[in-house]
Amino acid sequence: MKKLHIHYPAMVGLASLLFSGIATANPPPQAPAVAQPAQMVATVAPAAPTASNVLEEGITRLNFFIASGRAQDPVQMQRFVDKTIKPFFDFKRMAQLAAGPAWAQMNAQQQEKFTQRVEGMFLKAFIRNVVSHRGPPPRTQFLPPRPSKDASRIDLMARLLFPEGRTTRLVFRFAKSGGKWRAFDVSVDGKSAVLYYRSHFMKLAREGGIPAMLGS
């Protein structure tokens, strides 16, 4: 199988997506104080983080981790992925999109196994590219989000500016589930990770059906 190469710009994107729910938004401004009995004083809950909060916080955390040099330690790299990255991607949604029509033909056990396979491929590519990165990270320029009629989904865009003048455009696809924003796809200069997997697995399906997709 041809490897999915996602250089550092994509790594920034991939990781940032994972941090859904990590960012802490500032609480909204409070109304002017009104005298109340002491026992009735209420606190204002902080606003829920938006997808944009999640993305910006994710990029900051990834850059910090890489700058610390810990990415070169296999144990710390795996721990970072398991605790910070993995929980914040919607791998089931990613797998469902990658499987296409074949998803409906799988039973629950096969869907779980296929999801695990997509997750494994994705995270291995992530680790390989983070570990192989050398040099300072590019500057990130956040662009206006792509409008969506569905309030539970949003596409966030960013441009990476490299010291030598090269630029890379990223699109992060988020969906809100269970009150949290999680990423299920990232595109690098128009090349989608989900579409890459779809093409790969459809080829396997033509050759050996669902068992081939599952690696059986």
C-alpha positions as CSV (number, residue, x, y, z in Angstrom):
1,M,0.0,0.0,0.0
2,K,1.2,3.5,-0.9
3,K,1.9,5.5,2.3
4,L,-0.2,8.5,3.1
5,H,2.3,11.3,3.3
6,I,1.1,14.2,5.4
7,H,4.1,16.6,6.0
8,Y,4.2,18.9,9.1
9,P,1.5,21.3,7.9
10,A,-1.0,18.4,7.9
11,M,0.3,17.3,11.2
12,V,-0.5,20.6,12.6
13,G,-4.0,20.3,11.2
14,L,-4.5,16.7,12.3
15,A,-3.4,17.3,15.8
16,S,-5.4,20.5,16.2
17,L,-8.5,18.7,15.3
18,L,-8.0,16.2,18.0
19,F,-8.1,18.8,20.6
20,S,-11.8,19.2,20.5
21,G,-13.0,20.2,23.8
22,I,-9.6,21.0,25.2
23,A,-9.7,24.8,24.8
24,T,-11.2,26.8,27.6
25,A,-13.2,29.8,26.4
26,N,-13.2,33.1,28.4
27,P,-16.5,33.5,30.3
28,P,-19.0,36.0,28.8
29,P,-19.1,39.5,30.3
30,Q,-21.3,39.7,33.4
31,A,-24.2,42.0,33.8
32,P,-23.8,45.0,36.2
33,A,-23.8,43.8,39.8
34,V,-27.2,43.8,41.5
35,A,-27.5,43.6,45.3
36,Q,-28.7,40.1,46.2
37,P,-28.9,38.1,49.5
38,A,-25.6,36.4,50.1
39,Q,-27.1,32.9,49.8
40,M,-28.4,33.7,46.3
41,V,-25.2,34.9,44.6
42,A,-24.8,32.8,41.4
43,T,-21.7,32.1,39.3
44,V,-21.6,32.5,35.6
45,A,-20.6,29.3,33.8
46,P,-17.9,29.7,31.1
47,A,-19.0,29.5,27.5
48,A,-18.5,26.2,25.7
49,P,-15.5,26.1,23.4
50,T,-16.1,26.6,19.7
51,A,-14.5,24.7,17.0
52,S,-12.2,27.6,16.3
53,N,-11.1,27.6,20.0
54,V,-10.4,23.9,19.7
55,L,-8.3,24.4,16.5
56,E,-6.2,27.2,17.8
57,E,-5.6,25.5,21.1
58,G,-4.7,22.3,19.3
59,I,-2.1,23.9,17.2
60,T,-0.5,25.6,20.2
61,R,-0.3,22.3,22.1
62,L,1.2,20.4,19.2
63,N,3.8,23.1,18.6
64,F,4.7,23.1,22.3
65,F,5.1,19.4,22.3
66,I,7.3,19.3,19.2
67,A,9.4,22.2,20.5
68,S,10.0,20.4,23.8
69,G,11.8,17.6,22.0
70,R,9.6,15.0,23.5
71,A,8.4,13.8,20.1
72,Q,11.7,12.0,19.6
73,D,11.0,9.8,22.6
74,P,8.7,6.9,21.4
75,V,7.2,6.4,24.8
76,Q,6.3,10.1,25.3
77,M,5.1,10.3,21.7
78,Q,2.7,7.4,22.1
79,R,1.5,8.8,25.4
80,F,0.8,12.2,23.8
81,V,-1.1,10.6,21.0
82,D,-3.2,8.3,23.3
83,K,-4.0,11.0,25.8
84,T,-4.3,14.1,23.8
85,I,-4.8,13.2,20.1
86,K,-6.8,10.0,19.8
87,P,-9.8,11.0,22.1
88,F,-10.6,14.0,20.1
89,F,-11.0,12.6,16.6
90,D,-14.2,11.1,15.5
91,F,-12.7,7.9,14.0
92,K,-16.1,6.2,13.6
93,R,-17.4,9.0,11.3
94,M,-14.1,9.0,9.5
95,A,-14.3,5.2,8.9
96,Q,-17.9,5.4,7.8
97,L,-17.1,8.0,5.2
98,A,-14.0,6.0,4.1
99,A,-16.0,2.8,3.7
100,G,-18.6,4.4,1.5
101,P,-21.5,2.0,0.6
102,A,-19.6,-0.9,2.1
103,W,-20.3,0.5,5.6
104,A,-24.0,-0.5,5.4
105,Q,-23.0,-4.0,4.4
106,M,-20.9,-4.5,7.5
107,N,-22.3,-5.9,10.8
108,A,-21.5,-4.0,14.1
109,Q,-18.4,-6.1,14.7
110,Q,-17.0,-5.5,11.3
111,Q,-17.7,-1.8,11.6
112,E,-15.8,-1.7,14.8
113,K,-12.9,-3.6,13.3
114,F,-12.8,-1.3,10.3
115,T,-12.9,1.8,12.5
116,Q,-9.9,0.5,14.4
117,R,-8.0,-0.1,11.2
118,V,-8.6,3.4,9.9
119,E,-7.7,4.8,13.3
120,G,-4.5,2.8,13.3
121,M,-3.5,3.9,9.8
122,F,-4.3,7.6,10.6
123,L,-2.3,7.7,13.9
124,K,0.7,5.9,12.5
125,A,0.9,8.5,9.7
126,F,0.6,11.2,12.3
127,I,3.4,9.8,14.5
128,R,5.6,9.2,11.5
129,N,5.3,12.7,10.2
130,V,5.6,14.5,13.6
131,V,8.7,12.5,14.5
132,S,10.4,13.2,11.1
133,H,9.8,16.9,11.2
134,R,12.8,19.1,11.4
135,G,13.2,22.8,11.8
136,P,10.9,25.5,13.2
137,P,7.1,25.3,12.6
138,P,5.5,27.5,10.0
139,R,3.4,30.5,11.0
140,T,-0.3,29.8,11.0
141,Q,-2.8,32.2,9.5
142,F,-6.5,31.4,10.3
143,L,-9.0,32.1,7.6
144,P,-12.8,32.8,7.9
145,P,-14.7,29.5,8.3
146,R,-16.7,28.0,5.5
147,P,-20.5,28.7,5.9
148,S,-22.7,25.7,6.7
149,K,-26.4,25.3,7.0
150,D,-25.9,22.6,9.5
151,A,-25.1,24.1,12.9
152,S,-23.5,20.8,14.0
153,R,-20.8,20.9,11.3
154,I,-18.2,23.4,10.3
155,D,-15.2,23.6,8.0
156,L,-12.3,25.7,9.4
157,M,-9.5,26.9,7.2
158,A,-5.9,28.0,7.8
159,R,-2.9,28.8,5.8
160,L,0.7,27.8,6.8
161,L,3.4,30.3,5.9
162,F,6.9,28.9,5.7
163,P,10.1,31.0,6.1
164,E,11.2,30.2,2.5
165,G,7.9,31.6,1.2
166,R,6.0,28.4,0.6
167,T,2.4,28.2,1.7
168,T,0.1,25.3,2.4
169,R,-3.7,25.5,2.7
170,L,-5.5,23.4,5.3
171,V,-9.2,22.6,5.7
172,F,-10.4,21.0,8.9
173,R,-13.8,19.3,9.0
174,F,-15.5,19.3,12.4
175,A,-18.7,17.8,13.6
176,K,-20.4,18.4,17.0
177,S,-21.5,15.2,18.8
178,G,-22.4,14.9,22.5
179,G,-21.7,18.6,23.0
180,K,-18.1,18.4,21.8
181,W,-16.4,19.4,18.5
182,R,-14.4,16.6,17.0
183,A,-12.6,16.4,13.7
184,F,-13.2,13.7,11.1
185,D,-11.2,14.9,8.1
186,V,-8.4,17.2,7.1
187,S,-7.4,18.4,3.6
188,V,-3.9,19.5,2.7
189,D,-3.8,21.6,-0.5
190,G,-7.1,20.1,-1.6
191,K,-6.1,16.5,-0.7
192,S,-8.5,14.9,1.8
193,A,-7.4,12.2,4.2
194,V,-10.9,10.6,4.0
195,L,-11.0,10.6,0.2
196,Y,-7.5,9.0,0.2
197,Y,-8.8,6.2,2.5
198,R,-12.0,5.9,0.4
199,S,-10.0,5.3,-2.7
200,H,-7.7,2.8,-1.0
201,F,-10.4,0.7,0.6
202,M,-12.7,0.8,-2.5
203,K,-9.8,-0.8,-4.4
204,L,-9.5,-3.5,-1.7
205,A,-13.3,-4.1,-1.8
206,R,-13.2,-4.7,-5.6
207,E,-10.4,-7.2,-5.1
208,G,-11.6,-9.1,-2.1
209,G,-14.8,-7.6,-0.7
210,I,-15.3,-6.7,3.0
211,P,-12.7,-9.2,4.3
212,A,-10.0,-7.4,2.3
213,M,-11.1,-4.1,3.7
214,L,-10.8,-5.5,7.2
215,G,-7.4,-6.9,6.6
216,S,-8.7,-10.5,7.2
